[in-house]
Amino acid sequence: DFMEEVPGHHKLYVLGMVGRQYFGKRDVDMDGSFHYTVQKPTMHRARLITEEIVRAFLERELDEIHIVYTQMLNAMAMENVNMQLLPLKKTDFNMKLPIEIPADIYQEEIVLSPSADVLLDTMIPNYLTGVIYGCLVEAYASENSARMTAMQSSTDSAKAMLKDLSIQYNRARQAAITQEITEVISGAKAQKRK
């Protein structure tokens, strides 16, 4: 839906075999280098993904970067989330100090070592790696929850089916026993009459 709503060229970095197969059959630009599974997410994998998307963003291959993943709300409900990763929005870092400090108190110059650029160049990729890792874990948890729910539903259906089949079998068995008893009694009555 997002690709249809927002005009322009879209490039997909798809994780998981099902997603690659789905988008491979469609007319979309899909990066072929992300041959990662969604099973067992790791920080290393999140770092590799971050390095690739930050590189593409800095080299102006991409104007915006969004991550679409499944977020688990509870054991029965999940939702698709579309989160913008880059460029960062001001609201991503909207933090307030517990006490407001007037600007005129600062009389001396603050010198950062290393520089602010170096700090941001380190912090932003680390922040993105953490966000991507969190998304991978959420998606993996959602997938496992869906599997668990499906297996529980299958187990409950199988138990109900076994119960119904057991009742039908017992009825058929009881009918066969009743039939045999009836035949024995009828045979015994016929013998008495002779």
C-alpha positions as CSV (number, residue, x, y, z in Angstrom):
1,D,0.0,0.0,0.0
2,F,2.8,2.4,0.9
3,M,4.4,2.0,-2.5
4,E,1.2,2.8,-4.2
5,E,0.4,5.9,-2.0
6,V,3.8,7.6,-2.3
7,P,4.9,8.5,-5.8
8,G,8.5,7.9,-6.9
9,H,11.0,5.1,-7.3
10,H,11.0,2.5,-4.6
11,K,13.7,0.0,-3.8
12,L,13.0,-3.0,-1.5
13,Y,15.5,-4.7,0.9
14,V,13.5,-7.8,1.7
15,L,14.4,-10.2,4.5
16,G,13.0,-13.8,4.4
17,M,12.4,-16.3,1.6
18,V,8.6,-15.7,1.5
19,G,9.0,-12.0,1.0
20,R,11.6,-12.4,-1.7
21,Q,9.5,-14.9,-3.5
22,Y,6.4,-12.6,-3.2
23,F,8.1,-9.5,-4.5
24,G,10.2,-11.4,-7.0
25,K,7.0,-12.1,-9.0
26,R,6.1,-8.4,-9.0
27,D,7.6,-5.5,-11.0
28,V,9.5,-3.9,-8.2
29,D,13.2,-3.0,-7.7
30,M,14.5,-5.4,-5.1
31,D,18.0,-5.5,-3.7
32,G,19.4,-9.0,-4.2
33,S,22.1,-8.8,-1.6
34,F,19.9,-9.3,1.5
35,H,19.7,-13.1,1.6
36,Y,19.0,-13.2,5.4
37,T,16.4,-15.3,7.0
38,V,14.1,-13.8,9.6
39,Q,14.9,-16.7,11.9
40,K,17.1,-16.0,15.0
41,P,17.8,-12.3,14.5
42,T,21.2,-11.1,15.6
43,M,22.9,-7.7,16.3
44,H,25.5,-8.6,13.6
45,R,22.8,-8.9,11.0
46,A,21.2,-5.7,12.1
47,R,24.6,-3.9,11.8
48,L,25.1,-5.2,8.3
49,I,21.6,-4.0,7.3
50,T,22.3,-0.6,8.9
51,E,25.6,-0.3,7.1
52,E,24.0,-0.9,3.7
53,I,21.1,1.5,4.2
54,V,23.2,4.3,5.7
55,R,25.6,3.9,2.8
56,A,22.8,4.1,0.3
57,F,21.3,7.1,2.1
58,L,24.6,9.0,2.3
59,E,25.4,8.3,-1.3
60,R,22.0,9.7,-2.2
61,E,20.8,6.4,-3.7
62,L,17.8,6.7,-1.4
63,D,16.0,9.8,-0.2
64,E,14.0,8.1,2.6
65,I,14.3,4.8,4.3
66,H,11.3,3.1,5.9
67,I,11.1,-0.3,7.6
68,V,8.0,-2.3,7.4
69,Y,7.6,-5.1,10.0
70,T,5.0,-7.0,12.0
71,Q,4.6,-5.8,15.6
72,M,3.1,-8.2,18.1
73,L,0.4,-6.5,20.1
74,N,-0.5,-9.6,22.2
75,A,-0.7,-13.3,21.7
76,M,-3.6,-13.1,19.4
77,A,-3.1,-9.8,17.5
78,M,-0.3,-8.4,15.3
79,E,-0.1,-5.3,13.2
80,N,2.0,-4.1,10.3
81,V,4.1,-1.1,11.1
82,N,5.7,1.3,8.6
83,M,8.4,3.3,10.4
84,Q,10.6,6.0,8.8
85,L,14.3,5.4,9.7
86,L,16.0,8.1,7.6
87,P,16.1,11.0,7.5
88,L,15.6,11.3,11.2
89,K,12.7,13.4,12.4
90,K,13.0,15.8,15.3
91,T,10.3,13.8,17.1
92,D,12.6,10.8,17.2
93,F,14.8,12.5,19.8
94,N,12.2,14.7,21.5
95,M,13.4,14.4,25.1
96,K,12.9,16.9,27.9
97,L,15.1,17.5,30.8
98,P,13.4,17.2,34.2
99,I,14.3,20.8,35.0
100,E,14.3,23.6,32.5
101,I,17.6,25.5,32.5
102,P,17.6,29.1,31.2
103,A,20.0,29.6,28.3
104,D,21.7,32.6,29.9
105,I,23.3,30.4,32.6
106,Y,25.7,29.0,30.0
107,Q,28.6,31.4,30.0
108,E,31.4,29.2,28.8
109,E,31.9,27.5,25.5
110,I,31.3,23.7,25.5
111,V,34.0,21.8,23.6
112,L,33.1,18.3,22.6
113,S,35.9,15.8,22.2
114,P,35.4,14.0,19.8
115,S,33.5,16.5,17.7
116,A,29.7,16.6,17.4
117,D,30.0,15.3,13.9
118,V,32.0,12.3,15.0
119,L,29.5,11.6,17.8
120,L,26.5,11.8,15.5
121,D,28.3,9.6,12.9
122,T,28.7,7.0,15.7
123,M,25.4,7.4,17.5
124,I,23.0,7.5,14.5
125,P,24.2,4.1,13.1
126,N,24.1,2.6,16.6
127,Y,20.6,4.0,17.1
128,L,19.5,2.6,13.7
129,T,21.1,-0.8,14.5
130,G,19.1,-0.9,17.7
131,V,15.8,0.0,16.0
132,I,16.4,-2.6,13.2
133,Y,17.3,-5.3,15.7
134,G,14.2,-4.5,17.7
135,C,12.1,-4.7,14.5
136,L,13.7,-8.1,13.6
137,V,12.9,-9.4,17.1
138,E,9.3,-8.2,16.9
139,A,8.8,-9.8,13.5
140,Y,10.3,-13.1,14.7
141,A,8.2,-13.0,17.8
142,S,5.1,-12.3,15.8
143,E,5.8,-15.1,13.4
144,N,6.4,-17.6,16.2
145,S,3.2,-16.4,18.0
146,A,1.2,-16.9,14.8
147,R,2.7,-20.4,14.4
148,M,1.9,-21.2,18.0
149,T,-1.7,-20.0,17.6
150,A,-2.1,-22.0,14.4
151,M,-0.7,-25.1,16.1
152,Q,-2.9,-24.6,19.1
153,S,-6.0,-24.2,16.8
154,S,-5.0,-27.3,14.9
155,T,-4.5,-29.3,18.1
156,D,-7.9,-28.2,19.4
157,S,-9.5,-29.1,16.1
158,A,-7.8,-32.5,16.1
159,K,-9.0,-33.1,19.7
160,A,-12.6,-32.2,18.8
161,M,-12.4,-34.4,15.7
162,L,-11.0,-37.3,17.8
163,K,-13.8,-36.9,20.3
164,D,-16.5,-36.9,17.5
165,L,-14.9,-39.9,15.9
166,S,-14.7,-41.7,19.2
167,I,-18.4,-41.1,19.9
168,Q,-19.2,-42.4,16.4
169,Y,-17.0,-45.4,16.8
170,N,-18.6,-46.2,20.2
171,R,-22.1,-45.8,18.7
172,A,-21.2,-48.1,15.8
173,R,-19.6,-50.6,18.2
174,Q,-22.6,-50.5,20.5
175,A,-25.0,-51.0,17.5
176,A,-23.0,-54.0,16.4
177,I,-23.0,-55.5,19.9
178,T,-26.8,-54.9,20.2
179,Q,-27.3,-56.5,16.7
180,E,-25.3,-59.5,17.8
181,I,-27.2,-59.8,21.1
182,T,-30.5,-59.5,19.2
183,E,-29.4,-62.2,16.8
184,V,-28.4,-64.6,19.6
185,I,-31.7,-64.0,21.5
186,S,-33.7,-64.5,18.2
187,G,-31.7,-67.7,17.6
188,A,-32.3,-68.9,21.1
189,K,-36.1,-68.2,20.9
190,A,-36.2,-70.1,17.5
191,Q,-34.5,-73.1,19.1
192,K,-37.0,-73.1,22.0
193,R,-39.9,-73.2,19.6
194,K,-38.6,-76.2,17.8
